[in-house]
Amino acid sequence: MLLVIFAFKAKGQQEPHFTQYMFNIMSYNPGYAGARDAICATGFVRQQWAGFEDADGNKVAPETISIAADAPLEILRGGVSLNILQDQLGFEQSTGLKLGYAYRFLLGYGEMGIGARIGFTDYSLDFSKLETIDSDPLIEGQGSEGTMAIDFGFGAYYEVPNSFYLGFSSSRISQATLEIGKGDPASKFNFKRHYFINAGYRFLVPGTTEYEVLPSIFINTDAVKTQYNFSGLLRYKEKFWGGLSYRFQDAISVILGMELKDFRLGYSYDLTTSKLATAGSGSHEIMLQYCFKLEFEKIKNSYRNTRHL
C-alpha cells in the first residue's frame, strides 16, 4: 500500500561524459573560446558499453557525437564558439546546438576567459519501442514524440601558457521543463543544472626537454551525483602521447594520440569496473581535431612630406 500511495523520482546525470576530456574543454566551458589563438574544430565519437543490448537484441548503449568549434575575434576582444551534440541513450535521443562568446583579458601571468552561451535542444523518445509489464494507455499506440528546450551556460577559464590551466563552468542553468507524449498528463521532466571543474598541469621530465607529463582532473556534478576523473599523459616532442585515466567507481581507461601538422588524432578505451562490465565489452572513443591560423599579409602604407613634392 505504501508503494502505491507514494511516488518516487529517479535522478541521473543528463550530460554525456568523455574520457579524453582534456581535449574537449570547449564542449562544456564557454570561457575557453579563443584560448588557442586559432580556429579549431574538434570532433568526438563515443560508443559506450559496446555490445550492451536489451532482451529483444536492440542496441541501447549510449552513443554520442560531439562537434565543437571556436575562433578568436580581436574585434570583440575574445572568441566565439559553436557546439553540436547528438546523444543517443536507448530509445531517447537529444540533438543540441549551442552558440557562445567569451571575453578574454590578461590576468597575472596568464589569460582569463569569461563566457556565456545559449543552447537549443531537440529531445525525442520512441514510445513504440518501450515495453511495459502491464498495459499502459499512456504509452501504447504512441510513436516517436519530440519537444524543444532553450537553455543557457556560463564558464570561466584561466591558463598560464606552458604551465597550468583551471576552469569552472555550468550548463542547463535555467533548468528547463520538457513535456513529451500525448498522455493526459503528458510525461514531464526537468533539465538539471550541472557544474564542471577542470584543471591541468604541464611539467618536463627532469633531465630532458622532449618528454613532458600532463596530469589533469575533471569533476562533473549535478548536486545529486558527482563524477571524478583523474588522468595522466606522457607526451613526446608534443607529437605523441599516451597515458591512463580513472573515472571513480566506473572505469579505467587507456589513452593514445598523435599530432600531425595541424591535426590531432586520439583514441581511448574504457575498461568498465562497475557491475555493467558483464553487460558490455567496454567503451570506445575517437577524437579528431584540426586547428589553423588565418594570417593576412599586411599592407604597407607610405607617406610623403609636402616639402618634397
ZISUL-V916280 format. One record per residue. SS is DSSP state (hx for helix, st for strand, lp for the rest). OMEGA is omega in whole degrees, -180 to 180 (* if undefined). Layout:
BEGIN
<<SS OMEGA> <SS OMEGA>>
END
This chain:
BEGIN
<<lp 179> <hx 179> <hx 180> <hx -176> <hx -173> <lp 177> <lp -179> <lp 179> <lp 174> <lp -178> <lp 178> <lp -180> <lp -178> <lp 180> <lp 177> <lp 178> <lp -179> <lp 179> <lp 179> <lp -176> <hx -179> <hx 177> <hx -175> <lp -177> <hx -176> <hx -176> <hx -177> <lp 179> <lp -179> <hx 178> <hx -179> <hx -175> <lp 179> <lp -175> <lp -176> <lp 179> <lp 180> <lp 174> <st -175> <st 174> <st -177> <st 179> <st 178> <st 170> <st -177> <st 174> <st -176> <lp 179> <lp -179> <lp -180> <lp -180> <lp -177> <st 176> <lp -175> <lp -179> <lp 180> <lp 177> <lp 177> <st -177> <lp 179> <lp 179> <lp 175> <st -174> <st 173> <st -178> <st 174> <st -180> <st 180> <st 177> <st -178> <st 176> <st 176> <st -178> <hx -178> <hx 178> <hx 180> <lp 180> <st -179> <st 178> <st -177> <st 176> <st 178> <st 175> <st -177> <st 172> <st -175> <st 180> <st 180> <st -177> <lp -179> <lp 175> <st -179> <st 176> <st 178> <st -174> <st 175> <st -178> <st 178> <st -174> <st 177> <st 178> <st 174> <st -175> <st 179> <st 179> <st 180> <st -179> <lp -180> <lp -176> <st -178> <st -179> <st 174> <st 177> <st -173> <st 177> <st 177> <st 177> <st -177> <st 177> <st -177> <st 174> <st -176> <st 179> <st 179> <st -180> <st -178> <hx -176> <hx -179> <hx 178> <lp 179> <lp -180> <lp 178> <lp 177> <lp -180> <lp -180> <lp -178> <lp 179> <lp -178> <lp -175> <lp 178> <lp 180> <lp 176> <lp 179> <st -180> <st -178> <st 178> <st -177> <st 179> <st 176> <st -179> <st -174> <st 178> <st -179> <st 178> <st 175> <st -177> <st -179> <st -178> <st 169> <st -175> <lp 177> <lp -180> <lp -178> <st 175> <st -178> <st -178> <st 174> <st -179> <st 179> <st 178> <st -180> <lp -174> <lp -177> <lp 179> <lp -177> <lp 177> <st 179> <st 178> <st -174> <st 179> <lp -177> <lp -179> <lp 179> <lp 7> <lp 177> <lp 179> <st -180> <st 172> <st -177> <st 166> <lp -179> <lp -180> <lp 180> <st 178> <st -178> <st 173> <st 177> <st -180> <st 179> <st -177> <st 179> <lp 174> <st -179> <st 174> <lp -178> <lp 177> <lp -180> <lp 176> <lp -175> <lp -178> <st 177> <st -180> <st -176> <st 175> <st 179> <st 179> <st 179> <st -179> <st -179> <st -180> <st 173> <lp -180> <lp 173> <lp 179> <lp 180> <st -178> <st -178> <st 178> <st 178> <st -177> <st 174> <st -179> <st 173> <st -176> <st -178> <st 179> <lp -180> <lp -178> <lp -177> <st 178> <st 178> <st -179> <st -177> <st 176> <st 180> <st 175> <st -170> <lp 177> <lp -180> <lp -174> <st 169> <st -172> <st 173> <st -178> <st 177> <st 179> <st 178> <st 179> <st -180> <st -176> <lp -177> <lp -176> <st 171> <st 178> <st -179> <st 178> <st 176> <st 176> <st 180> <st 173> <st -174> <st 180> <lp 179> <lp -180> <hx 178> <hx -179> <hx -179> <hx -176> <lp -178> <lp -178> <lp 180> <lp -176> <st 180> <st -180> <st 179> <st 180> <st 175> <st -177> <st 179> <st 179> <st 176> <st 179> <lp 175> <lp -179> <lp -179> <lp 178> <lp -178> <lp 179> <lp -180> <lp 178> <lp 178> <lp -178> <lp 179> <lp 177> <lp -176> <hx 180> <hx -176> <hx 178> <lp *>>
END
